[in-house]
Amino acid sequence: MGRDADRVAAPDSWELAAGIGRASTGHSVRLRPFLGVLGMPPVGHGVHSTTPPRPQGGNIDCKELVAGSTLFLPIPVDGALFSAGDGHAAQGDGEVSGTAIECPSRAQVTLDVRDDFELSWPCARIDGAWLTFGFDEDLAVAAQKAVDGMVALLGREHGIAAADALALASIVVDLRVTQVVNLQLGVHAVLRDRRGAGYHLRDAATGERVTWEDPRVRVVAVAGVSFRPEAVADRSFDPGARLALVPEPANEHDPNAVGVWNVERTLQAGYVPRESAPELVGGEVCVSLWRAGEGLRILIAPAGSWVARPRPR
């Protein structure tokens, strides 16, 4: 992109001081320094270019990997042979002209070895979020690798099955273009601890947020393959809409089933078998019904909770 012959960016000179960069054009930006290169060489003797990022890291050029971040990398060779460098004072997602504010830098890096989980591609823990990375010549393939890494992370960190993790990722994970200039294009998936948009669950008695970690919040498969697609497509089943859980003692397939209806109880999406949610005690509400493969999933929330959009920040 930035390296096309007819689209050459004019170089700027920058003065960096007190956390601000001032360009020769008169513009200024707030500095957010990080190391562009963090990684290890691929398997095999020889000379390896440092330009493309790889599954074991390298020229990742992710502006989020600032001081305090933890980057997890698979170790490809004995002794790791880790290296770091390529200081950037500031950069935008994409690094579209081919360079950021390149600068000399000093960094303190702490290395540790983890053998308690498997890892195929880089992931990172930053302030307030998890990141997973994908690199490829094809941006769509890079995005798929980043998503696959996030699905694996949701399984590892939260015990969520792959199909459910993919469905949740479609709601709570953002995809961002890391860089488009290092031969292997980069995409990182972002899972934030707290979302600035979407829906919050609050306890009706206290008004406090109900978080994903609350053991009363769970994802449950919706049974019943005879649900009507037109019913599920109705606006009353939009993500975040409060739904009704209605016991169905007359259900000939499962007398213990609990039906999933819109709040007006005029359309039914399916039902929750009692064995799928044996801890249901009555009064729970469900929100965010979505498709997962050939079936449906719902998010069940505690009794007395209510759904609200977060306040603008």
C-alpha positions in Angstrom: 0.0 0.0 0.0 2.3 2.7 1.2 5.1 1.3 -1.0 3.4 1.6 -4.3 5.6 3.5 -6.7 3.0 6.2 -7.4 2.1 6.6 -3.7 5.4 7.4 -1.9 5.0 9.1 1.4 7.1 12.2 1.9 9.4 11.6 4.9 8.8 13.8 8.0 11.4 14.7 10.6 10.2 14.5 14.2 11.3 16.1 17.4 10.4 14.0 20.4 10.1 15.5 23.9 8.0 15.2 27.0 5.8 12.5 25.5 4.9 14.6 22.4 6.2 14.2 18.9 6.3 17.3 16.7 6.6 16.9 13.0 8.3 19.2 10.5 4.9 19.8 9.1 3.9 21.5 12.4 1.6 18.7 13.5 1.9 17.0 16.9 1.0 13.5 18.3 1.1 11.9 21.7 3.9 9.3 21.9 3.1 5.7 22.8 6.4 3.9 22.4 6.8 0.2 21.7 9.1 -2.4 20.1 8.1 -3.5 16.6 10.2 -6.6 16.7 9.7 -9.3 19.4 10.3 -12.9 18.4 12.5 -15.8 17.5 13.8 -17.3 14.3 12.0 -20.0 12.3 13.2 -23.6 12.3 16.1 -24.2 9.9 19.7 -22.9 9.6 20.5 -20.0 7.4 19.8 -16.3 7.0 16.2 -15.3 7.8 14.8 -11.9 6.9 13.5 -9.9 9.8 10.9 -8.1 7.6 7.9 -10.6 7.9 6.3 -11.5 11.1 5.9 -15.3 11.8 4.0 -17.6 14.1 7.0 -17.3 16.6 6.8 -13.5 16.5 9.3 -11.1 14.9 8.3 -7.9 13.1 4.8 -7.8 14.6 4.6 -4.0 14.6 1.6 -3.9 16.9 1.1 -0.5 18.5 -0.7 -2.1 21.5 2.4 -3.9 22.8 3.6 -1.0 25.0 5.3 -1.1 28.3 3.6 -3.5 30.7 2.3 -5.9 28.0 2.8 -9.6 28.1 3.4 -11.3 24.8 3.1 -15.1 24.5 5.0 -16.8 21.7 5.5 -20.5 20.7 9.2 -21.4 21.0 10.5 -22.8 17.6 14.1 -23.7 18.3 16.3 -24.9 21.2 17.4 -21.9 23.3 14.7 -19.7 21.8 17.2 -17.2 20.4 14.8 -14.4 21.2 15.6 -10.9 19.9 13.8 -7.5 20.2 14.2 -4.1 18.7 12.8 -1.7 16.1 11.7 1.0 18.4 8.6 3.0 17.4 7.6 6.2 19.2 4.1 6.2 17.8 2.3 4.3 15.0 -1.3 3.9 13.7 -2.9 0.6 12.9 -1.7 -0.5 9.5 1.5 1.5 9.4 0.3 2.3 5.9 3.3 4.3 4.6 5.8 1.6 5.6 7.2 3.4 8.6 6.1 4.8 12.0 8.0 7.3 14.0 11.2 5.1 14.0 13.5 5.9 16.9 16.3 4.6 19.0 15.0 3.0 22.2 15.9 1.2 25.4 13.6 -1.4 26.9 13.6 -3.8 29.8 12.3 -7.2 28.7 11.5 -10.0 31.2 11.5 -13.6 29.7 9.8 -16.6 31.1 8.9 -20.1 29.9 5.4 -21.4 30.2 4.6 -25.1 29.7 1.1 -25.2 31.0 -0.7 -24.6 27.7 -0.1 -25.1 23.9 0.3 -22.2 21.6 0.6 -22.1 17.8 0.4 -18.3 17.1 1.2 -15.2 19.2 -1.2 -13.8 21.7 -0.8 -11.0 24.2 -2.2 -9.6 27.4 -2.4 -5.8 27.4 -4.0 -3.4 29.8 -7.7 -4.2 29.7 -7.7 -6.7 26.9 -6.5 -9.9 25.2 -5.0 -9.9 21.7 -4.5 -12.8 19.3 -2.5 -12.4 16.1 -2.6 -13.8 12.5 -0.1 -13.1 9.7 -0.4 -14.0 6.0 0.0 -12.6 2.5 -3.8 -12.7 2.3 -5.5 -10.3 4.8 -8.5 -12.6 5.0 -6.4 -15.6 5.9 -4.5 -13.5 8.5 -7.9 -12.5 10.0 -9.0 -16.1 10.1 -5.8 -17.1 12.0 -6.4 -14.3 14.5 -10.0 -15.5 15.0 -8.9 -19.1 15.4 -6.4 -17.9 18.1 -9.2 -16.0 19.9 -11.5 -19.1 19.8 -8.6 -21.1 21.4 -8.0 -18.4 24.0 -11.7 -18.3 25.0 -11.6 -22.1 25.4 -8.4 -21.9 27.5 -9.2 -18.9 29.7 -13.0 -19.4 30.0 -13.7 -23.0 29.2 -16.0 -22.2 26.3 -16.6 -24.8 23.6 -15.3 -23.8 20.1 -18.7 -23.3 18.5 -19.9 -21.2 21.4 -16.6 -19.2 21.5 -17.0 -18.4 17.8 -20.5 -17.2 18.3 -19.5 -15.0 21.3 -16.5 -13.7 19.4 -18.8 -12.4 16.7 -20.4 -10.2 19.4 -17.6 -9.1 21.7 -14.3 -9.4 19.7 -12.9 -6.7 17.4 -10.6 -7.3 14.4 -7.9 -4.7 13.7 -5.3 -4.5 11.0 -1.9 -4.6 12.7 0.2 -3.7 9.6 0.0 -4.0 5.8 3.7 -3.4 4.9 5.7 -6.3 6.2 5.1 -8.8 3.4 3.0 -10.9 5.7 0.0 -8.8 6.6 -1.1 -8.7 10.2 -4.4 -8.8 11.9 -5.1 -8.8 15.7 -8.3 -9.8 17.4 -9.2 -7.8 20.5 -11.2 -9.1 23.4 -11.7 -6.3 25.9 -12.4 -6.8 29.6 -15.1 -4.2 29.5 -16.9 -3.2 26.4 -17.6 0.5 25.6 -20.7 -0.5 23.5 -23.3 -3.2 23.4 -25.3 -4.3 26.5 -24.7 -4.6 30.2 -26.5 -6.8 32.7 -27.4 -5.3 36.0 -28.9 -6.8 39.1 -32.3 -5.3 39.7 -31.9 -5.4 43.5 -28.5 -3.6 43.7 -28.1 -2.0 40.3 -24.6 -3.5 40.1 -23.1 -4.9 36.9 -23.5 -8.7 36.4 -20.2 -9.8 34.8 -19.3 -12.8 32.6 -17.5 -14.3 35.6 -20.8 -14.5 37.6 -21.5 -18.3 37.9 -25.2 -17.6 37.4 -24.5 -16.4 33.8 -24.1 -19.2 31.3 -24.5 -20.1 27.6 -27.0 -22.8 26.9 -27.9 -24.7 23.7 -31.4 -24.3 22.5 -33.1 -27.6 21.6 -35.9 -28.1 19.1 -34.9 -28.2 15.5 -38.4 -27.2 14.3 -38.0 -23.5 15.2 -39.2 -21.1 12.5 -36.4 -19.1 10.9 -38.8 -16.2 10.4 -39.5 -16.2 14.2 -35.9 -16.1 15.1 -35.3 -13.3 12.6 -38.0 -11.2 14.4 -36.7 -8.0 16.0 -37.9 -9.2 19.4 -35.0 -11.7 19.3 -32.3 -9.1 18.6 -29.1 -9.4 20.7 -29.7 -7.9 24.1 -33.5 -8.3 24.0 -35.1 -9.7 27.1 -36.7 -13.0 26.4 -39.0 -15.3 28.4 -38.2 -18.7 29.8 -41.5 -20.6 30.0 -41.8 -24.1 31.6 -43.5 -26.6 29.2 -44.9 -29.4 31.3 -47.1 -30.5 28.3 -44.1 -30.8 25.9 -44.4 -34.3 24.5 -40.7 -34.6 23.8 -39.5 -33.3 27.2 -42.0 -32.5 30.0 -39.1 -30.8 31.9 -38.3 -28.4 29.0 -38.3 -24.7 29.3 -39.5 -22.8 26.2 -37.6 -19.8 24.9 -40.1 -17.1 23.8 -40.0 -13.4 23.0 -41.1 -11.3 26.0 -44.6 -10.9 24.7 -44.8 -14.7 24.4 -46.1 -14.6 20.9 -43.1 -16.3 19.2 -41.1 -19.3 20.3 -37.5 -19.9 19.2 -37.1 -23.4 20.8 -36.7 -24.7 24.3 -34.0 -25.4 26.9 -34.0 -29.1 28.0 -33.9 -29.4 31.7 -30.8 -31.6 31.5 -28.9 -28.8 29.7 -29.5 -26.4 32.5 -30.4 -28.4 35.6 -29.7 -25.5 37.9 -32.6 -23.4 36.5 -34.8 -22.5 39.5 -37.3 -20.2 37.8 -37.3 -16.4 37.3 -34.1 -16.4 35.1 -34.1 -14.3 32.0 -32.3 -14.9 28.8 -30.8 -12.4 26.3 -28.7 -12.5 23.1 -30.0 -15.4 21.2 -27.8 -16.3 18.2 -27.1 -19.1 15.7 -24.2 -21.5 16.2 -23.7 -24.0 13.4 -27.0 -25.7 12.8 -28.5 -24.7 16.2 -29.1 -21.8 18.5 -27.5 -20.5 21.7 -28.9 -18.2 24.4 -27.2 -16.3 27.2 -29.1 -17.0 30.5 -28.8 -14.3 33.2 -29.8 -14.3 36.9 -33.3 -13.8 38.1 -34.1 -10.1 38.5 -31.4 -8.8 36.2 -32.2 -6.3 33.5 -30.5 -5.3 30.2 -29.2 -1.8 29.6 -26.9 0.0 27.2 -23.8 1.4 28.9 -23.6 5.1 29.4 -21.4 7.0 26.9 -17.9 7.6 28.1 
